[in-house]
Amino acid sequence: MRRTALMLALTLALGIAVEIIGQQIANAQQLSDARVADLIRAGRVRVGLGLVPTFAVKDPATGELRGVAMDLARALAARPGVELLPVEYPSPPSVLEGLKSAAWMWGF
């Protein structure tokens, strides 16, 4: 039960982040946001993904990441037309450690 609640919370948080960034990108022409300009200039976005069943899993046959998190990450990269660089972690808490060390951050 706790794991399901955690996965739902992480999915909701990622969805909110995608929406916020999407809105920033959509308004980039009207509002000159330096962060959006950096993202476009870099041409790529690094997204941290914790490998948790139904959230993000690695296909054992192909090695590709798939799941809700990857779908959201692809949408995040597709909107401004930048390359997606997924950074995988064994669990959601380790994703936060990656953020603290700047291993993944959009636009960098």
Backbone bond lengths (Angstrom), bond angles and torsions (degrees), N, CA, C in turn:
res aa  C-N    CA-C-N  psi(-1)  N-CA   C-N-CA  omega(-1)  CA-C   N-CA-C  phi
1 M - - - 1.440 - - 1.535 111.02 -
2 R 1.350 115.63 -43.78 1.463 119.36 -179.63 1.530 110.71 -64.81
3 R 1.332 116.44 -38.81 1.460 120.84 -179.34 1.531 110.34 -65.04
4 T 1.338 116.80 -41.17 1.464 121.17 178.33 1.518 110.40 -62.47
5 A 1.331 116.29 -43.62 1.464 120.03 179.05 1.525 111.06 -62.82
6 L 1.327 116.34 -40.81 1.472 120.47 178.30 1.525 110.96 -63.43
7 M 1.325 116.58 -43.88 1.464 120.25 179.89 1.528 110.88 -63.73
8 L 1.330 116.42 -41.72 1.472 119.29 178.23 1.528 110.81 -63.86
9 A 1.314 116.55 -41.52 1.463 120.17 179.11 1.527 111.17 -64.14
10 L 1.339 116.78 -42.64 1.467 119.79 178.99 1.522 111.54 -65.92
11 T 1.334 116.40 -39.60 1.465 119.97 178.00 1.522 110.36 -63.47
12 L 1.319 116.53 -43.86 1.465 120.87 178.50 1.527 110.70 -62.34
13 A 1.331 116.88 -44.23 1.469 120.32 -179.75 1.522 111.32 -62.77
14 L 1.333 117.28 -42.81 1.466 120.28 179.00 1.521 110.52 -65.94
15 G 1.328 116.46 -39.47 1.463 119.71 177.95 1.520 112.09 -62.79
16 I 1.316 116.17 -41.66 1.467 120.53 178.09 1.526 110.03 -64.54
17 A 1.340 116.70 -42.80 1.464 120.08 179.11 1.521 111.22 -61.60
18 V 1.338 116.79 -42.71 1.467 120.44 178.75 1.524 109.84 -62.50
19 E 1.313 117.40 -42.10 1.464 120.63 -179.93 1.526 111.39 -64.41
20 I 1.316 116.46 -44.27 1.469 120.31 -179.87 1.528 110.65 -62.87
21 I 1.322 116.51 -47.61 1.461 120.00 -179.99 1.520 110.10 -65.29
22 G 1.338 116.71 -39.07 1.464 120.51 177.13 1.519 111.92 -60.08
23 Q 1.321 116.38 -41.69 1.456 120.15 177.77 1.529 111.23 -65.76
24 Q 1.313 116.63 -39.16 1.461 119.48 177.49 1.521 110.90 -63.04
25 I 1.312 116.28 -42.08 1.456 120.50 -179.58 1.525 110.20 -67.87
26 A 1.338 116.67 -41.24 1.460 120.58 179.95 1.529 111.19 -61.89
27 N 1.310 116.25 -33.79 1.464 120.56 -178.71 1.527 112.74 -93.96
28 A 1.315 117.69 5.00 1.463 121.35 -174.63 1.519 112.93 -59.94
29 Q 1.331 117.29 -33.51 1.456 119.38 -179.32 1.524 110.85 -70.00
30 Q 1.332 116.45 -32.15 1.457 120.05 -179.50 1.528 111.73 -85.64
31 L 1.344 115.48 -38.25 1.457 121.08 -179.44 1.525 108.40 -112.57
32 S 1.286 118.00 117.47 1.458 120.63 -179.35 1.517 109.02 -78.00
33 D 1.321 116.84 86.76 1.454 122.87 179.64 1.525 108.16 -92.00
34 A 1.310 116.61 120.06 1.466 121.67 -177.36 1.524 111.85 -61.79
35 R 1.351 117.74 -32.47 1.464 120.17 -179.92 1.521 110.67 -66.22
36 V 1.320 117.14 -40.45 1.471 120.50 178.95 1.523 109.24 -67.81
37 A 1.314 116.55 -41.37 1.465 120.09 178.00 1.525 110.68 -61.07
38 D 1.350 117.03 -39.32 1.466 120.73 177.37 1.523 110.82 -63.72
39 L 1.318 116.70 -41.68 1.467 121.05 178.89 1.521 110.76 -61.03
40 I 1.312 117.07 -46.84 1.464 121.71 -179.66 1.525 110.02 -65.59
41 R 1.325 116.74 -42.65 1.464 121.24 -179.29 1.534 110.85 -64.56
42 A 1.334 116.96 -40.45 1.467 120.63 179.58 1.524 110.94 -68.13
43 G 1.324 116.65 -32.11 1.455 120.48 177.51 1.516 114.46 74.73
44 R 1.333 116.52 12.76 1.459 119.63 179.54 1.532 109.71 -155.47
45 V 1.328 114.37 160.22 1.462 120.44 176.81 1.525 107.67 -136.34
46 R 1.324 116.50 129.58 1.465 121.62 176.27 1.522 108.07 -97.38
47 V 1.324 115.81 125.93 1.456 121.87 -177.53 1.523 108.98 -121.15
48 G 1.342 117.16 126.40 1.458 121.72 177.26 1.516 110.13 -82.02
49 L 1.333 116.53 131.16 1.459 122.36 -179.28 1.525 110.06 -129.30
50 G 1.334 116.01 122.52 1.463 121.07 174.48 1.513 109.45 -86.79
51 L 1.312 116.99 126.90 1.461 121.08 -178.27 1.526 109.75 -76.83
52 V 1.325 115.81 103.80 1.451 124.64 179.40 1.524 106.57 -137.73
53 P 1.333 118.54 130.38 1.473 119.70 -179.55 1.530 112.29 -49.31
54 T 1.302 115.95 137.65 1.472 128.67 -177.45 1.522 113.20 73.44
55 F 1.303 119.04 -17.18 1.460 120.98 177.68 1.523 109.48 -94.91
56 A 1.322 116.07 -53.96 1.465 122.53 174.90 1.525 107.43 -157.28
57 V 1.310 116.03 126.67 1.465 121.12 178.86 1.517 109.01 -133.29
58 K 1.323 115.45 156.77 1.457 120.98 177.87 1.523 107.73 -103.42
59 D 1.315 116.33 123.33 1.460 121.36 178.85 1.524 108.31 -66.71
60 P 1.339 118.38 120.25 1.464 119.56 -177.01 1.538 113.46 -66.03
61 A 1.319 117.26 -26.81 1.468 119.94 -178.42 1.523 111.88 -78.75
62 T 1.345 116.75 -42.29 1.467 120.14 -174.15 1.528 113.67 -105.24
63 G 1.344 117.00 -19.98 1.454 120.20 -176.59 1.517 113.25 80.73
64 E 1.343 117.26 2.46 1.463 121.10 -179.33 1.523 111.26 -81.37
65 L 1.319 115.76 146.26 1.459 121.19 174.59 1.529 108.37 -83.95
66 R 1.336 115.20 140.53 1.459 119.30 176.83 1.524 108.84 -147.14
67 G 1.318 115.20 165.74 1.460 120.80 179.74 1.517 110.76 125.75
68 V 1.323 115.03 -177.65 1.463 121.65 -176.83 1.526 111.40 -59.52
69 A 1.317 116.95 -43.47 1.468 120.28 -178.88 1.524 111.40 -61.84
70 M 1.320 117.36 -41.65 1.471 120.05 178.56 1.523 110.68 -67.02
71 D 1.335 117.84 -38.71 1.461 120.30 177.33 1.527 110.73 -60.30
72 L 1.328 116.23 -43.86 1.468 120.05 178.70 1.526 111.37 -67.22
73 A 1.319 117.00 -40.49 1.470 120.65 178.66 1.528 110.93 -63.07
74 R 1.337 116.50 -42.30 1.478 119.61 177.36 1.528 110.98 -61.74
75 A 1.334 116.45 -41.64 1.470 120.10 178.47 1.526 110.79 -63.78
76 L 1.320 116.15 -39.32 1.466 120.91 178.51 1.521 111.25 -61.05
77 A 1.323 117.08 -42.65 1.465 121.32 -179.26 1.524 112.24 -76.54
78 A 1.326 117.48 -32.89 1.465 120.97 -176.76 1.521 112.59 -70.06
79 R 1.314 116.68 -35.07 1.475 119.59 -175.66 1.534 112.29 -56.78
80 P 1.339 119.16 -50.74 1.464 118.85 177.00 1.526 112.88 -88.84
81 G 1.349 116.54 -3.78 1.464 119.92 179.15 1.513 113.89 76.06
82 V 1.331 116.10 40.03 1.460 120.19 178.99 1.523 109.99 -110.74
83 E 1.327 116.03 163.14 1.458 122.46 -179.82 1.530 110.06 -75.23
84 L 1.320 116.38 139.65 1.463 122.02 177.19 1.524 109.47 -94.43
85 L 1.328 116.36 127.22 1.459 122.36 176.06 1.531 107.50 -119.94
86 P 1.339 118.22 91.35 1.468 119.36 179.80 1.526 111.37 -71.68
87 V 1.319 115.53 137.17 1.461 121.96 176.37 1.522 105.47 -115.84
88 E 1.341 116.80 111.34 1.463 120.22 -173.38 1.518 112.28 -92.97
89 Y 1.338 114.23 145.17 1.455 123.28 178.77 1.523 108.61 -131.36
90 P 1.337 117.92 153.54 1.462 120.15 -176.89 1.524 114.32 -72.16
91 S 1.331 117.85 -17.32 1.467 120.58 -178.16 1.529 109.81 -157.54
92 P 1.347 117.21 160.12 1.470 119.95 178.29 1.529 114.25 -57.87
93 P 1.348 120.77 -41.68 1.463 118.21 178.51 1.534 113.19 -59.69
94 S 1.329 117.02 -34.60 1.461 119.05 179.89 1.530 111.68 -69.93
95 V 1.339 117.13 -23.23 1.468 120.59 175.04 1.526 109.27 -63.28
96 L 1.328 116.32 -41.60 1.462 120.12 179.54 1.521 111.43 -65.16
97 E 1.330 117.09 -36.19 1.460 120.02 175.81 1.531 110.14 -63.09
98 G 1.334 116.62 -38.35 1.461 120.91 177.27 1.518 111.69 -63.85
99 L 1.319 116.69 -35.68 1.467 120.66 177.51 1.531 110.16 -66.98
100 K 1.323 116.35 -42.45 1.468 120.11 179.51 1.522 111.85 -60.99
101 S 1.334 116.46 -35.43 1.465 120.17 -179.00 1.531 112.13 -91.14
102 A 1.336 116.78 4.47 1.472 123.23 179.57 1.533 112.34 62.01
103 A 1.341 117.01 30.78 1.462 120.49 176.38 1.521 110.95 -70.35
104 W 1.328 115.80 -25.91 1.453 120.59 175.81 1.521 107.99 -144.39
105 M 1.294 114.35 130.91 1.465 122.40 175.55 1.498 105.99 -160.00
106 W 1.314 117.97 137.61 1.453 118.59 -178.06 1.523 109.20 -64.90
107 G 1.312 114.14 137.29 1.457 121.31 175.83 1.507 115.52 85.21
108 F 1.320 118.71 2.79 1.462 119.81 -178.52 1.500 110.51 -121.14
